[in-house]
Amino acid sequence: MVRITLVLGDITAEKADAIVNAANSSLLGGGGVDGAIHRRGGPEILAACEDLRRSHYGKGLATGRAVATTAGRLAAGHVIHTVGPVWSREEDRSALLASCYSESLRIADELGARTVAFPAISTGIYGWPMDDGARIAVETVRGARTEVREVRFVLFDAPAYEAFEAALTAGP
């Protein structure tokens, strides 16, 4: 069973086998978590992402999928990039958000990672309501079949932390 812990802080500072990047489909950096990971990780991450674009992901990474690169100058061993869905009132995209977590754990297993740090995927500029994003994240990780021993949700502010804490206490 995966142990879930919550951290209030900066995901780019986490020491883990892998950290998850809430990437955009281009894989070439952006704002929020994505931009912070690319800035702090250095040019090695961008170079690895450019290689991915030239080889398997010419059109970019699809929403709900995940792929790993070097972590560059980060304290983590790898960066797992996943593309979260943009929240919509008209269309239920919950399965895509859940897929970000399950696909990232699948990639972590392929890497042999035992500790993985996640941000709150899609809850920033993509507009996913934090309480629902936390619920989906926690339920997906709890239900995952994985060799990962610890998942850390690294949350950027107190309201995000409180939403994940509520999701953790609400579950089984």
C-alpha positions in Angstrom: 0.0 0.0 0.0 1.2 3.5 -0.9 1.9 5.9 2.0 0.5 9.3 1.2 2.0 12.4 2.8 1.3 16.1 2.3 4.0 18.8 2.1 3.4 22.5 2.0 6.2 23.8 -0.2 8.1 23.9 -3.5 8.1 20.7 -5.5 11.3 21.7 -7.2 13.1 21.4 -3.9 11.8 17.8 -3.2 14.3 15.0 -2.8 12.5 12.0 -4.4 13.1 9.3 -6.9 10.8 11.2 -9.2 8.8 14.5 -9.2 5.8 15.0 -11.5 5.6 18.0 -13.7 2.2 19.4 -14.6 3.3 20.0 -18.1 1.7 21.4 -21.2 1.4 19.2 -24.3 4.4 20.9 -25.9 6.7 19.6 -23.2 8.8 22.7 -23.7 8.1 24.5 -20.5 5.5 27.1 -19.5 4.2 28.8 -16.5 3.4 27.6 -12.9 4.9 24.2 -11.8 6.1 23.5 -15.4 8.1 26.7 -15.7 9.5 26.3 -12.2 10.7 22.8 -12.9 12.3 23.8 -16.2 14.0 26.9 -14.6 15.4 25.1 -11.5 16.2 21.9 -13.3 18.2 23.7 -16.0 18.7 23.2 -19.7 19.1 19.4 -19.4 15.3 19.0 -18.9 14.5 21.1 -21.9 17.0 19.3 -24.1 15.5 15.9 -23.0 12.0 17.2 -23.8 13.2 18.5 -27.2 14.5 15.0 -27.9 11.1 13.5 -27.1 9.4 15.9 -29.4 11.8 15.0 -32.2 11.3 11.3 -31.7 8.0 9.9 -30.3 6.0 13.0 -29.4 6.2 15.2 -32.6 2.7 16.5 -31.9 3.2 16.8 -28.2 2.1 14.7 -25.3 -1.6 13.9 -25.1 -3.7 14.9 -22.1 -3.7 12.2 -19.4 -0.4 10.6 -20.6 3.0 10.7 -18.9 6.7 10.5 -20.0 9.9 10.7 -18.0 13.1 12.7 -18.5 16.2 13.5 -16.6 15.7 15.8 -13.6 18.7 17.9 -14.6 19.8 20.0 -11.6 16.9 19.0 -9.3 17.3 16.9 -6.2 15.0 14.3 -7.7 16.2 11.4 -9.9 13.7 11.9 -12.7 10.9 14.2 -13.8 7.7 12.6 -15.0 5.8 15.0 -17.2 2.1 14.7 -17.5 -0.5 16.8 -19.2 -3.6 17.6 -17.1 -6.9 18.5 -18.6 -8.4 22.0 -18.6 -11.5 22.0 -16.3 -14.8 22.2 -18.1 -18.4 22.8 -16.8 -19.8 21.2 -19.9 -17.7 18.0 -20.1 -16.6 15.6 -17.4 -12.8 15.2 -17.8 -12.3 13.5 -14.4 -11.0 10.3 -16.1 -8.3 12.3 -17.8 -7.2 13.9 -14.6 -7.1 10.5 -12.9 -5.1 9.2 -15.8 -2.4 11.8 -15.1 -1.8 10.2 -11.7 -2.1 6.6 -12.7 0.1 7.0 -15.8 2.7 8.9 -13.8 2.7 6.0 -11.3 3.1 3.5 -14.2 6.1 5.4 -15.5 7.5 5.6 -11.9 7.2 1.8 -11.7 9.1 1.5 -15.0 11.8 3.7 -13.6 12.0 1.7 -10.3 11.0 4.9 -8.4 9.8 4.3 -4.8 9.2 7.9 -3.8 7.2 10.2 -6.1 6.2 13.9 -5.5 3.1 15.2 -7.2 1.8 18.8 -7.6 -2.0 19.4 -7.6 -2.4 18.7 -11.3 -4.7 21.0 -13.3 -5.7 23.1 -10.3 -3.7 26.2 -11.4 -4.1 27.9 -14.7 -6.2 24.9 -16.0 -8.9 25.9 -13.5 -9.8 22.6 -11.9 -11.5 23.2 -8.5 -9.0 22.3 -5.8 -11.3 20.2 -3.7 -12.3 18.0 -6.6 -8.8 17.9 -7.9 -7.6 16.7 -4.5 -10.4 14.1 -4.3 -9.5 12.6 -7.7 -5.7 12.7 -6.9 -6.1 10.9 -3.5 -8.6 8.3 -4.8 -6.5 7.5 -7.8 -3.3 7.1 -5.8 -5.1 5.0 -3.2 -6.5 2.7 -5.8 -3.3 2.3 -7.9 -1.4 -0.9 -8.3 2.1 0.3 -7.9 5.5 -0.5 -6.4 5.8 3.2 -5.3 6.1 3.2 -1.5 5.5 6.9 -0.9 3.5 9.5 -2.7 4.0 13.1 -1.6 1.6 15.7 -2.6 3.6 18.9 -2.6 1.2 21.8 -2.3 2.0 25.4 -2.9 -0.3 27.1 -0.4 -2.4 26.5 2.7 -5.8 26.3 0.9 -4.4 23.5 -1.4 -2.9 21.7 1.6 -6.3 21.9 3.4 -8.1 20.5 0.4 -5.8 17.5 0.1 -6.0 17.0 3.9 -9.8 16.9 3.7 -9.6 14.4 0.8 -7.2 12.2 2.7 -9.4 12.1 5.8 -12.6 11.6 3.8 -11.4 8.4 2.2 -11.1 4.8 3.5 
